[in-house]
Amino acid sequence: MPILDWLDRDKDVKVADGVPYRLLEAVPELSHGDADSQNMLIQGDNLEALKALLPYYAGKVKCIFIDPPYNTRSAFEHYDDNLEHSKWLSMMYPRLELLRELLAEDGSIWVTIDDNEAHYLKVIMDEIFGRKNFISNSVWQKKYAPSNDAKTLSEDHDHILVYGRNKSSWIPNRLPRNEESNKVYKNPDNDPRGAWQSDNYKCNKNAKERPNLYYAIVQPNTGEEIWPLKTAVWRYNEETHKRHIEENLIWWGKDGKNNTPRYKRFLTDVDDNSSHQSVWLYQDVGHNQEAKREVLKLDPKSPFTTPKPERLLQRIIHIASNDGDIVLDSFLGSGTTAAVAHKMGRQYIGIEMGDHAETHCAPRLKKVIEGEQGGISEAVGWKGGGGFRFYRLGAEVFDTDGNINPKIRFAHLAAHIWFCETKTALMQKKKSPLLGVHNGTAYYLLYNGILGDKTVNGGNVLTGKVLKDLPKHNGPKVIYGETCRLGAERLKKEKIIFKQTPYDVKAR
């Protein structure tokens, strides 16, 4: 598969591996609502924040939406065309790699972008997510009127690139039918079954291959025999056609004398959900001015400059997730994704590097919890409730020498080791040296006095006594500890692989 090359590419594709793992430290005074809420608002560099989330949420996020900088000569302080483009790609590549690790097997990622970088972004996303997992380049009409000052063409759209972690596992939710879709259903013959529209009664197929669909239909009012064209057959066999006659499901036109039958398809028989289209009109999902009005109403003194409308996020979240699923936005901006996810009953993780996390996102989510009625609130029946926890990035798990940071507690190191071993998030609910069993192998951690004692014969050193007290597992075992007092034969007999902390703990 072709790949995109740019300045410093060789270094950039390895950046994600070198990002240190950091703790996430709660900030209670900036949190709001339900204290047990799992909704997260994280302030900090999104690359480091995404790495910090991996031990807990790898493979768990159902829907990712990001609205990254568009690289429109304002994303960075000094602009040089080639350098600027390379810096933008350098910024995006490692973040997309980490986002892929967080995405669930049946999850999807949605990225809004304009023409400046859309086609380059498509190539690197093909590389990271796999070209076979490309779902759509949907087009969003972001303006309701053309720009009269445009020197060439008025740029009225953005792209929304959509990929699945595994496209074959991704099942989108269908959209509710709207009034516009129902307008085509009429009832010209006053059928008591209600409104209907006529559908083709024939299709283009070879009559020699489908002889049971090639026969004469008698026009009831003229007596004429009607045959499909030489290159076509009827959609239904003769037995089904006779049933259609009995059930008054054939339409011969207003005067009843048309030469081609049509099938009456009733609105009551149509699925209440409609298929997805790749062109999203502003009438259906909002536009830039609508988004600006929404944030201006929330914060008249300091509105966010480039928001997305709540209706746009409502459509994405509806298609890509269900109640309780995790939605993540690592370029949170004004907080629209988190606000809409909250109103729609999803769990969410929002990451914002700058002061916007405190000045825009947290106050907006607080208003959502208190029942604000802007955006999609009325459409989804939002009345308030729930909560979110505010976090900042804390200390690195490891120091520069690769030693475990003394600030690290058992739960943090356990989550890190479990992820490094299994590439999955740790689901352990209670504190135990047995972290879990993955593919038949049990993983244990002896650290920070987990067994209630830090002496040589206590919780951090693998001895015969400690082994006896560990939760049992008959299969292979991987045990992390400060040192091991068991001989090679004993380890082999007990099916134990011993790994020493900190030296065998992966620092990256």
SULTAKA-V693605 format. One record per residue. N is the residue number from 1. RES is the residue in one small letter. SS is DSSP state (@ for helix, = for strand, . for the rest). PHI is phi in whole degrees, 0 to 359 (NA if undefined). D_LAST is the distance of its C-alpha to the last C-alpha in whole Angstrom. Layout:
{{N RES SS PHI D_LAST} {N RES SS PHI D_LAST}}
This chain:
{{1 m . NA 28} {2 p . 299 29} {3 i . 237 26} {4 l . 270 26} {5 d . 246 25} {6 w . 204 25} {7 l . 302 24} {8 d . 70 21} {9 r @ 304 20} {10 d @ 303 18} {11 k @ 283 16} {12 d @ 294 16} {13 v . 288 15} {14 k . 254 11} {15 v @ 300 11} {16 a @ 302 9} {17 d @ 295 6} {18 g @ 270 6} {19 v . 289 7} {20 p . 289 6} {21 y . 280 7} {22 r = 240 11} {23 l = 283 14} {24 l = 253 17} {25 e = 255 20} {26 a = 290 23} {27 v . 239 26} {28 p @ 303 29} {29 e @ 291 32} {30 l @ 256 30} {31 s . 277 30} {32 h = 204 33} {33 g = 81 35} {34 d . 309 34} {35 a . 292 32} {36 d . 266 31} {37 s . 298 29} {38 q . 265 26} {39 n . 293 26} {40 m = 236 24} {41 l = 241 24} {42 i = 247 21} {43 q = 258 22} {44 g . 155 19} {45 d . 305 17} {46 n @ 291 17} {47 l @ 294 13} {48 e @ 290 12} {49 a @ 294 14} {50 l @ 296 13} {51 k @ 295 10} {52 a @ 295 11} {53 l @ 280 14} {54 l @ 306 12} {55 p @ 299 12} {56 y @ 254 16} {57 y @ 234 17} {58 a . 302 15} {59 g . 72 18} {60 k . 248 21} {61 v = 272 22} {62 k = 276 25} {63 c = 223 26} {64 i = 247 24} {65 f = 237 26} {66 i = 226 25} {67 d . 235 27} {68 p . 287 25} {69 p . 305 27} {70 y . 275 30} {71 n . 58 30} {72 t . 257 33} {73 r . 65 34} {74 s . 226 33} {75 a . 287 29} {76 f . 228 28} {77 e . 296 31} {78 h . 245 32} {79 y . 252 33} {80 d . 223 33} {81 d @ 306 33} {82 n @ 290 31} {83 l @ 295 28} {84 e @ 298 28} {85 h @ 298 28} {86 s @ 295 25} {87 k @ 296 23} {88 w @ 295 24} {89 l @ 295 22} {90 s @ 298 19} {91 m @ 289 19} {92 m @ 282 20} {93 y @ 303 18} {94 p @ 295 14} {95 r @ 292 15} {96 l @ 294 17} {97 e @ 298 14} {98 l @ 290 13} {99 l @ 298 16} {100 r @ 297 17} {101 e @ 296 14} {102 l @ 280 16} {103 l = 286 20} {104 a = 291 22} {105 e = 302 23} {106 d = 256 27} {107 g = 267 25} {108 s = 216 26} {109 i = 239 25} {110 w = 236 27} {111 v = 234 27} {112 t = 271 30} {113 i = 198 31} {114 d . 252 34} {115 d . 291 35} {116 n . 300 34} {117 e . 231 30} {118 a @ 304 31} {119 h @ 282 31} {120 y @ 289 28} {121 l @ 299 26} {122 k @ 302 28} {123 v @ 292 27} {124 i @ 286 23} {125 m @ 288 23} {126 d @ 302 25} {127 e @ 291 22} {128 i @ 282 20} {129 f @ 265 22} {130 g . 95 24} {131 r @ 299 28} {132 k @ 292 29} {133 n @ 262 28} {134 f = 292 29} {135 i = 255 32} {136 s = 195 34} {137 n = 250 34} {138 s = 282 36} {139 v = 246 38} {140 w = 256 39} {141 q = 281 42} {142 k . 272 41} {143 k . 237 44} {144 y . 265 48} {145 a . 214 50} {146 p . 292 49} {147 s . 277 48} {148 n . 291 52} {149 d . 266 50} {150 a . 296 48} {151 k . 280 49} {152 t . 238 48} {153 l . 252 47} {154 s . 288 46} {155 e . 274 43} {156 d . 249 43} {157 h = 224 40} {158 d = 240 36} {159 h = 266 34} {160 i = 234 32} {161 l = 277 30} {162 v = 236 29} {163 y = 229 27} {164 g = 258 26} {165 r . 295 23} {166 n . 219 26} {167 k @ 306 29} {168 s @ 292 31} {169 s @ 263 30} {170 w . 271 30} {171 i . 239 34} {172 p . 285 35} {173 n . 283 37} {174 r . 282 40} {175 l = 272 42} {176 p = 298 45} {177 r . 293 48} {178 n . 249 50} {179 e @ 298 53} {180 e @ 299 53} {181 s @ 294 53} {182 n @ 276 55} {183 k . 296 58} {184 v . 286 59} {185 y . 270 60} {186 k = 237 64} {187 n . 216 67} {188 p . 293 70} {189 d . 254 72} {190 n . 53 71} {191 d . 296 69} {192 p . 297 69} {193 r . 279 66} {194 g . 101 65} {195 a . 293 63} {196 w = 208 62} {197 q = 228 61} {198 s = 274 62} {199 d = 232 60} {200 n = 303 61} {201 y . 255 63} {202 k = 228 62} {203 c = 216 60} {204 n . 277 59} {205 k . 217 59} {206 n . 283 62} {207 a . 297 65} {208 k . 292 65} {209 e . 277 62} {210 r . 232 62} {211 p @ 298 66} {212 n @ 289 66} {213 l @ 255 65} {214 y . 245 68} {215 y . 203 71} {216 a . 268 73} {217 i = 249 73} {218 v = 272 76} {219 q . 288 76} {220 p . 296 78} {221 n . 265 80} {222 t . 248 81} {223 g . 79 81} {224 e . 286 80} {225 e = 277 77} {226 i = 252 74} {227 w . 249 72} {228 p . 293 68} {229 l . 300 68} {230 k . 299 68} {231 t . 260 64} {232 a . 220 64} {233 v = 222 64} {234 w = 286 64} {235 r . 284 61} {236 y . 233 63} {237 n . 284 65} {238 e @ 296 69} {239 e @ 296 68} {240 t @ 294 66} {241 h @ 300 68} {242 k @ 298 71} {243 r @ 294 69} {244 h @ 299 68} {245 i @ 297 71} {246 e @ 297 72} {247 e . 264 69} {248 n . 54 70} {249 l . 250 67} {250 i = 244 68} {251 w = 244 69} {252 w . 249 72} {253 g . 92 72} {254 k . 299 74} {255 d . 270 77} {256 g . 75 76} {257 k . 239 77} {258 n . 299 74} {259 n . 267 74} {260 t . 231 70} {261 p . 288 69} {262 r = 231 66} {263 y = 268 64} {264 k = 274 63} {265 r = 254 60} {266 f = 276 60} {267 l @ 300 58} {268 t @ 293 58} {269 d @ 264 56} {270 v . 272 53} {271 d . 304 50} {272 d . 293 49} {273 n = 253 46} {274 s = 248 46} {275 s . 287 43} {276 h . 274 41} {277 q . 246 42} {278 s . 269 40} {279 v = 251 42} {280 w = 250 41} {281 l . 278 44} {282 y @ 298 44} {283 q @ 298 47} {284 d @ 267 45} {285 v @ 232 41} {286 g . 88 42} {287 h . 219 42} {288 n @ 301 41} {289 q @ 293 44} {290 e @ 297 43} {291 a @ 298 40} {292 k @ 294 41} {293 r @ 295 44} {294 e @ 297 42} {295 v @ 284 39} {296 l @ 294 42} {297 k @ 293 44} {298 l @ 285 41} {299 d . 215 41} {300 p . 298 44} {301 k . 280 43} {302 s . 214 39} {303 p . 289 39} {304 f . 291 36} {305 t . 276 37} {306 t . 229 35} {307 p . 279 35} {308 k . 249 35} {309 p . 291 38} {310 e @ 299 37} {311 r @ 295 39} {312 l @ 295 37} {313 l @ 292 34} {314 q @ 300 36} {315 r @ 296 37} {316 i @ 298 33} {317 i @ 294 32} {318 h @ 297 36} {319 i @ 294 35} {320 a @ 260 31} {321 s . 206 31} {322 n . 232 33} {323 d . 310 34} {324 g . 86 31} {325 d . 293 28} {326 i = 270 25} {327 v = 246 26} {328 l = 234 23} {329 d = 224 23} {330 s . 261 21} {331 f . 231 24} {332 l . 294 26} {333 g . 62 28} {334 s . 274 32} {335 g . 95 30} {336 t @ 301 32} {337 t @ 301 30} {338 a @ 295 29} {339 a @ 298 33} {340 v @ 291 34} {341 a @ 301 32} {342 h @ 298 33} {343 k @ 294 37} {344 m . 265 36} {345 g . 77 35} {346 r . 262 31} {347 q = 276 28} {348 y = 220 26} {349 i = 230 23} {350 g = 242 23} {351 i = 236 21} {352 e = 219 23} {353 m . 284 22} {354 g . 275 25} {355 d . 295 28} {356 h @ 303 29} {357 a @ 303 27} {358 e @ 272 30} {359 t @ 275 33} {360 h @ 239 33} {361 c @ 293 30} {362 a @ 299 31} {363 p @ 298 35} {364 r @ 296 35} {365 l @ 293 33} {366 k @ 298 36} {367 k @ 295 39} {368 v @ 299 38} {369 i @ 299 37} {370 e . 277 41} {371 g . 98 42} {372 e . 303 42} {373 q . 248 45} {374 g . 274 43} {375 g . 56 42} {376 i . 268 42} {377 s @ 308 42} {378 e @ 294 46} {379 a @ 297 45} {380 v @ 257 43} {381 g . 69 45} {382 w . 285 42} {383 k . 238 44} {384 g . 108 41} {385 g . 121 39} {386 g . 84 35} {387 g = 187 33} {388 f = 211 29} {389 r = 249 27} {390 f = 266 25} {391 y = 228 22} {392 r = 235 20} {393 l = 286 17} {394 g = 254 16} {395 a = 291 14} {396 e = 288 11} {397 v . 295 10} {398 f = 238 9} {399 d . 275 11} {400 t . 294 11} {401 d . 267 12} {402 g . 87 9} {403 n . 278 12} {404 i = 290 12} {405 n . 300 14} {406 p . 300 17} {407 k . 284 18} {408 i . 285 15} {409 r . 257 18} {410 f @ 307 18} {411 a @ 300 18} {412 h @ 291 14} {413 l @ 292 13} {414 a @ 299 15} {415 a @ 297 14} {416 h @ 293 10} {417 i @ 295 11} {418 w @ 300 13} {419 f @ 295 11} {420 c @ 299 9} {421 e @ 278 12} {422 t @ 246 15} {423 k . 61 13} {424 t . 232 15} {425 a . 280 16} {426 l . 285 17} {427 m . 255 21} {428 q . 301 22} {429 k . 265 25} {430 k . 249 26} {431 k . 287 24} {432 s . 208 24} {433 p . 294 22} {434 l = 276 23} {435 l = 285 20} {436 g = 155 22} {437 v = 240 23} {438 h = 229 21} {439 n . 52 23} {440 g . 87 25} {441 t = 255 22} {442 a = 267 22} {443 y = 242 19} {444 y = 237 20} {445 l = 227 18} {446 l . 253 20} {447 y . 200 19} {448 n . 56 21} {449 g . 65 24} {450 i . 301 24} {451 l . 264 27} {452 g . 88 29} {453 d . 206 29} {454 k . 255 27} {455 t . 284 29} {456 v . 303 29} {457 n . 270 31} {458 g . 255 29} {459 g . 278 26} {460 n . 253 23} {461 v = 242 24} {462 l = 277 25} {463 t . 240 29} {464 g @ 300 32} {465 k @ 294 33} {466 v @ 297 29} {467 l @ 301 29} {468 k @ 297 32} {469 d @ 275 31} {470 l . 289 28} {471 p . 307 29} {472 k . 284 30} {473 h . 206 29} {474 n . 280 31} {475 g . 269 28} {476 p . 299 25} {477 k = 225 23} {478 v = 245 19} {479 i = 238 19} {480 y = 263 17} {481 g = 196 19} {482 e . 293 19} {483 t = 199 22} {484 c = 232 24} {485 r . 256 28} {486 l . 264 29} {487 g . 284 30} {488 a @ 300 29} {489 e @ 295 32} {490 r @ 296 31} {491 l @ 299 28} {492 k @ 295 29} {493 k @ 298 32} {494 e . 273 30} {495 k . 59 27} {496 i = 250 24} {497 i = 254 21} {498 f = 264 20} {499 k = 235 16} {500 q = 269 16} {501 t . 267 14} {502 p . 267 12} {503 y . 292 12} {504 d . 264 11} {505 v . 273 9} {506 k . 293 6} {507 a . 274 4} {508 r . 226 0}}
